[in-house]
Amino acid sequence: ADSSIKQLTDLTDSFLDDYSIRYPVLSPDGNTVLLSLQKNTQMSVWKFEIDTGKFERLILEARFPAWKPDGKQIVYTNPRAGNGFLWIYDIESGNKWQLTF
């Protein structure tokens, strides 16, 4: 785990110089971290896999990510649709849909 934290720190010190990291949250199985990255006014949700060091953008225009208990979907808000509205993102399929209106 310490080496993974160092990997994430090294990543943030280089690739992410222009971004602010917000709202990190650990997956239910402890293997993945979700983060919101903000650059200027745009915020997106990224996934960091602790074991492999893989870093991947999942959702544009998204913030406040949270894992569903099974770890297969993410709940988040879309600032363009209004922060009070919740959306679901399915990790496996990449599909997303609005949960609340």
C-alpha positions as CSV (number, residue, x, y, z in Angstrom):
1,A,0.0,0.0,0.0
2,D,2.8,2.4,0.8
3,S,4.4,2.0,-2.7
4,S,0.9,2.6,-4.3
5,I,0.6,5.8,-2.3
6,K,4.0,6.8,-3.6
7,Q,3.0,6.0,-7.2
8,L,-0.1,8.2,-6.8
9,T,2.0,11.0,-5.3
10,D,4.6,10.7,-8.1
11,L,1.8,10.8,-10.6
12,T,0.3,13.9,-9.1
13,D,3.7,15.6,-9.0
14,S,4.2,15.2,-12.8
15,F,1.2,14.4,-15.0
16,L,-1.3,16.2,-12.8
17,D,0.6,19.5,-12.3
18,D,-2.3,21.5,-13.9
19,Y,-5.0,19.6,-11.9
20,S,-6.4,19.8,-8.4
21,I,-7.3,16.5,-6.7
22,R,-10.6,16.4,-5.0
23,Y,-12.7,13.8,-3.2
24,P,-10.6,10.6,-3.2
25,V,-12.5,7.6,-2.2
26,L,-11.3,4.0,-1.8
27,S,-13.3,1.1,-3.4
28,P,-15.1,-1.4,-1.2
29,D,-12.4,-4.1,-2.0
30,G,-9.6,-1.6,-1.3
31,N,-7.9,-2.0,-4.7
32,T,-9.0,1.2,-6.5
33,V,-9.2,4.9,-5.7
34,L,-11.7,7.2,-7.4
35,L,-10.7,10.9,-7.6
36,S,-12.2,14.0,-9.0
37,L,-9.6,16.0,-10.9
38,Q,-10.3,19.7,-11.5
39,K,-8.6,21.8,-14.2
40,N,-9.9,25.4,-14.3
41,T,-13.6,24.9,-14.0
42,Q,-13.9,21.4,-15.5
43,M,-14.0,18.4,-13.2
44,S,-13.8,14.8,-14.1
45,V,-13.7,11.4,-12.3
46,W,-10.6,9.2,-12.6
47,K,-9.8,5.7,-11.4
48,F,-6.4,4.7,-9.9
49,E,-5.7,1.0,-9.6
50,I,-3.5,0.5,-6.6
51,D,-1.9,-2.8,-7.6
52,T,-1.0,-1.8,-11.2
53,G,-0.6,1.9,-10.9
54,K,-3.0,2.3,-13.9
55,F,-4.7,5.7,-14.0
56,E,-7.8,6.2,-16.2
57,R,-10.4,8.9,-16.8
58,L,-13.9,7.5,-16.4
59,I,-16.3,10.4,-16.6
60,L,-16.1,13.9,-17.9
61,E,-18.1,16.7,-16.2
62,A,-18.5,14.8,-12.9
63,R,-17.7,15.3,-9.3
64,F,-18.3,13.9,-5.8
65,P,-17.9,10.2,-6.8
66,A,-18.9,7.4,-4.4
67,W,-18.8,3.7,-4.9
68,K,-21.9,1.6,-4.7
69,P,-21.4,-1.2,-2.1
70,D,-20.8,-3.9,-4.7
71,G,-18.0,-1.8,-6.3
72,K,-19.4,-2.2,-9.8
73,Q,-21.0,1.2,-10.1
74,I,-20.2,4.8,-9.2
75,V,-22.7,7.4,-8.0
76,Y,-21.7,11.0,-8.9
77,T,-23.1,14.4,-9.6
78,N,-22.9,16.2,-13.0
79,P,-22.3,19.9,-12.5
80,R,-23.8,20.8,-15.9
81,A,-27.1,19.0,-14.9
82,G,-27.1,20.5,-11.4
83,N,-25.2,19.3,-8.4
84,G,-28.4,18.1,-6.7
85,F,-28.9,15.4,-9.3
86,L,-27.3,12.0,-8.9
87,W,-26.0,9.9,-11.8
88,I,-24.9,6.2,-12.0
89,Y,-21.8,5.0,-13.9
90,D,-21.4,1.3,-14.6
91,I,-17.7,0.5,-14.5
92,E,-17.9,-2.6,-16.7
93,S,-20.0,-1.2,-19.5
94,G,-19.2,2.5,-19.3
95,N,-23.0,3.3,-19.4
96,K,-24.3,6.1,-17.3
97,W,-27.8,7.3,-16.5
98,Q,-29.5,9.9,-14.3
99,L,-30.8,8.5,-11.0
100,T,-32.6,11.6,-9.6
101,F,-34.3,14.5,-11.4
